[in-house]
Amino acid sequence: MISVSPSVPATPRPASDYEALAARFRPVFERIAEGALHREQTRELAFEPVAWLRAAGFGAVRIPVEHGGQGASLPSLFRLLIELGEADSNVAHLFRGHFAFLEGRLHQPDADSRAEWFHRVVGGALIGYAMAERGEATGGTATLTRAEDGDGWIIDGVKYYSTGAIYADWIVVSVLDGAERVAVAVPAEAPGVTRVDDWDGFGQRLTGSGTTRFDRVRLPSGAVIRRFSAADLQTQSYQKAFLQLVLLATLAGIARTVLRDAVAFVQPRTRAFGIPGRSSPRADPLVQRVVGRLSSLAFSAAAAVDAAASALEELHYAALSGQADEALYVATEIKAFQAQQIVIPQVLEAATLIFEVGGASATSDARRLDRHWRNARTVASHNPAIHREQAIGDYLLNGTAPDGAWRAALEGKAPRLDSSAEPAAPVDPFAARA
């Protein structure tokens, strides 16, 4: 049973200088935006945009200044991801595993390991994830075994939904060491690693979210970077909220692109349905209303991400100062779920509403305005919102922490449904709002 924790005491924060930080990357974002439609039309993977971002140091934006990064706050990171998502939602999305891994390093007690990874990323390294598999049951079959000579490890297995791995220098892989689930860091070019661009989703086609194969890949003893256990539940709660916010920032970026494309479509037009001769649709009150609605949806989506990011920032500092209890972790995770319930329908609405500004001409394949809905729908399908909505309700009604089945599995317990249990004390739904 989870109770809502009291407010966290004020903690010093680094000075916010978002505009100066964003100015460093906006020229790169603009360059990425210029080629986004062409890449969509030709299915050209975003290797060039990723290279531009590497050169600009984007991958190190969250790394502390003393380690060579920009030391961005979480709200600043997610605002940057929204701007990158506006330029190309595929590119923002493919950095999801990279930034999640670095966030884990920020909370890593091993200072040497932390410094080693920060050094690699400041040098331009990009990290991808290969966690999920296609199979008959949720879980994993990829294995980690000791090398025959006892020196290091061997991993075997096939992963899918390997977002970002095709662009990466290192791939973080979830494997089984006997019955224990662990994460290992694999050099992307190691012998036995094969990355395939076979992602067949109708959206986010350039994220590299396809197959990664590991055929007797040999690794050193230090390749194991994490062993999952019941003691790790707070870390998992933080990571789930973080990973969800990367998706929501990508969605908020799509909403901004929809607005941008709607304005660009309407402004030069000289004809409109139902009006003979030349006309100016930009002066039509109905068109103005649609654009106003698109603007409001984009604003609201970004505001929801910003609020949830600020809550995660509070948890980050509370954790570093030893003031974060389980209740705060869960309450912050719930906020990410709440933002998800709002951002997804708003962005999908915007991606549909754009077609009201131009009639049949807006459906031209040369414009590919449909990609915004396809991309948004694909991003929204991660961590299905209907499950998260139920988790919010169960938390507020019964004080239940999310993902009870996974928690039970990590604790070595079977999940139990007991309809005869006494109801929990009510949770104050506003006690931990941002």
Secondary structure as GFF3:
##gff-version 3
##sequence-region A 1 434
A	DSSP	alpha_helix	18	34	.	.	.	ID=ss1
A	DSSP	alpha_helix	36	42	.	.	.	ID=ss2
A	DSSP	alpha_helix	47	56	.	.	.	ID=ss3
A	DSSP	three_ten_helix	58	60	.	.	.	ID=ss4
A	DSSP	three_ten_helix	65	67	.	.	.	ID=ss5
A	DSSP	alpha_helix	74	87	.	.	.	ID=ss6
A	DSSP	alpha_helix	89	94	.	.	.	ID=ss7
A	DSSP	alpha_helix	96	106	.	.	.	ID=ss8
A	DSSP	alpha_helix	111	122	.	.	.	ID=ss9
A	DSSP	beta_strand	127	130	.	.	.	ID=ss10
A	DSSP	beta_strand	143	146	.	.	.	ID=ss11
A	DSSP	beta_strand	153	159	.	.	.	ID=ss12
A	DSSP	three_ten_helix	165	167	.	.	.	ID=ss13
A	DSSP	beta_strand	170	177	.	.	.	ID=ss14
A	DSSP	beta_strand	180	187	.	.	.	ID=ss15
A	DSSP	beta_strand	193	196	.	.	.	ID=ss16
A	DSSP	beta_strand	211	219	.	.	.	ID=ss17
A	DSSP	three_ten_helix	221	223	.	.	.	ID=ss18
A	DSSP	beta_strand	224	227	.	.	.	ID=ss19
A	DSSP	three_ten_helix	230	232	.	.	.	ID=ss20
A	DSSP	alpha_helix	233	266	.	.	.	ID=ss21
A	DSSP	three_ten_helix	281	283	.	.	.	ID=ss22
A	DSSP	alpha_helix	285	320	.	.	.	ID=ss23
A	DSSP	alpha_helix	326	353	.	.	.	ID=ss24
A	DSSP	three_ten_helix	354	357	.	.	.	ID=ss25
A	DSSP	three_ten_helix	359	363	.	.	.	ID=ss26
A	DSSP	alpha_helix	370	380	.	.	.	ID=ss27
A	DSSP	alpha_helix	385	398	.	.	.	ID=ss28
A	DSSP	alpha_helix	404	410	.	.	.	ID=ss29
###
